[in-house]
């Protein structure tokens, strides 16, 4: 998955799957999506299969229709995305420094706490 950005339809599907946070079938997702956009059932099926191939959805193939569930939480996906973006830079330290400069004071305190907790877990 490593930093793969989602397209508009992929994100719409993942948002719904994350929101429900339970196993779901292509027909259920498609029924939800067609209330907001014109979309072929096969498009929903293809995109969900690709999300599985990318490691974002788990899938049970025991019976049809296949059942899908989130393989990553929204937070884990966001973290992977940020790590992927940072790895695109030769000097990710500079990018991190600029990011921290732009963080709101409340978020800066949260970041400090998270860094300290991360260090304690690794020790």
C-alpha positions as CSV (number, residue, x, y, z in Angstrom):
1,X,0.0,0.0,0.0
2,X,2.8,2.3,0.9
3,X,1.5,5.8,0.4
4,X,-1.0,5.0,-2.4
5,X,-3.4,7.9,-2.8
6,X,-7.0,7.0,-3.4
7,X,-9.0,8.2,-6.3
8,X,-12.5,9.8,-5.8
9,X,-14.5,6.6,-6.2
10,X,-11.9,4.6,-4.1
11,X,-12.2,7.1,-1.3
12,X,-16.0,7.1,-1.5
13,X,-16.0,3.4,-1.1
14,X,-13.5,3.4,1.7
15,X,-15.3,6.2,3.6
16,X,-18.4,4.0,3.5
17,X,-16.7,0.8,4.6
18,X,-14.8,2.7,7.4
19,X,-18.0,4.3,8.5
20,X,-19.8,0.9,8.8
21,X,-16.7,-0.9,10.1
22,X,-18.3,-4.4,9.4
23,X,-18.2,-6.9,6.6
24,X,-20.1,-5.6,3.6
25,X,-20.8,-6.9,0.1
26,X,-20.4,-5.1,-3.3
27,X,-24.3,-4.9,-3.7
28,X,-24.5,-3.1,-0.4
29,X,-21.8,-0.6,-1.3
30,X,-23.2,-0.1,-4.8
31,X,-26.7,0.6,-3.4
32,X,-25.2,3.3,-1.2
33,X,-23.1,4.8,-3.9
34,X,-25.9,5.1,-6.6
35,X,-27.9,7.4,-4.3
36,X,-25.1,10.0,-4.9
37,X,-23.7,9.2,-8.4
38,X,-24.4,7.3,-11.6
39,X,-22.3,4.2,-11.4
40,X,-22.3,0.8,-13.0
41,X,-22.4,-2.2,-10.6
42,X,-19.3,-3.6,-12.4
43,X,-17.4,-0.4,-11.6
44,X,-18.1,-0.8,-7.9
45,X,-17.1,-4.4,-8.1
46,X,-13.8,-3.6,-9.9
47,X,-12.8,-0.8,-7.6
48,X,-13.5,-2.9,-4.5
49,X,-11.4,-5.7,-6.0
50,X,-8.6,-3.2,-6.6
51,X,-8.8,-1.9,-3.1
52,X,-8.4,-5.5,-1.9
53,X,-5.3,-5.9,-4.2
54,X,-3.9,-2.7,-2.7
55,X,-4.3,-4.1,0.8
56,X,-7.0,-1.7,1.9
57,X,-9.8,-4.2,2.0
58,X,-9.9,-7.8,3.3
59,X,-12.1,-10.2,1.4
60,X,-13.8,-13.5,2.0
61,X,-14.3,-15.6,-1.1
62,X,-16.2,-18.4,0.6
63,X,-19.5,-17.5,-1.2
64,X,-20.8,-15.0,-3.6
65,X,-21.2,-12.1,-3.3
66,X,-17.7,-11.7,-1.7
67,X,-17.6,-10.1,1.7
68,X,-15.2,-7.2,2.2
69,X,-14.0,-5.4,5.4
70,X,-11.5,-2.7,6.1
71,X,-8.0,-4.2,6.3
72,X,-6.6,-0.8,7.5
73,X,-8.3,1.8,9.7
74,X,-8.7,5.3,8.4
75,X,-6.0,6.4,10.8
76,X,-3.6,3.7,9.6
77,X,-4.2,4.6,6.0
78,X,-3.6,8.3,6.8
79,X,-0.4,7.4,8.5
80,X,0.8,5.3,5.6
81,X,-0.1,8.1,3.2
82,X,1.9,10.7,5.2
83,X,4.9,8.3,5.4
84,X,4.6,7.7,1.7
85,X,4.6,11.5,1.0
86,X,7.6,12.0,3.3
87,X,9.6,9.2,1.6
88,X,9.2,11.0,-1.7
89,X,11.5,13.8,-0.5
90,X,15.3,13.3,-0.3
91,X,15.4,15.3,2.9
92,X,12.2,14.4,4.8
93,X,13.6,16.1,7.9
94,X,13.1,19.5,6.2
95,X,9.6,18.6,5.2
96,X,8.8,17.5,8.8
97,X,10.3,20.7,10.2
98,X,8.1,22.8,7.9
99,X,5.0,20.7,8.9
100,X,5.7,21.2,12.6
101,X,6.1,25.0,12.0
102,X,2.6,25.1,10.6
103,X,0.9,23.0,13.3
104,X,-1.6,24.7,15.6
105,X,-0.5,25.1,19.2
106,X,-3.0,22.4,20.5
107,X,-1.8,20.0,17.8
108,X,1.8,20.7,18.6
109,X,1.2,19.6,22.2
110,X,-0.6,16.5,20.9
111,X,2.4,15.8,18.6
112,X,4.8,16.1,21.5
113,X,2.8,13.7,23.6
114,X,2.5,11.2,20.7
115,X,6.3,11.3,20.1
116,X,7.0,10.6,23.8
117,X,4.5,7.7,23.9
118,X,6.1,6.3,20.7
119,X,9.5,6.4,22.2
120,X,8.3,4.7,25.4
121,X,6.7,1.9,23.4
122,X,10.0,1.3,21.5
123,X,12.1,1.1,24.6
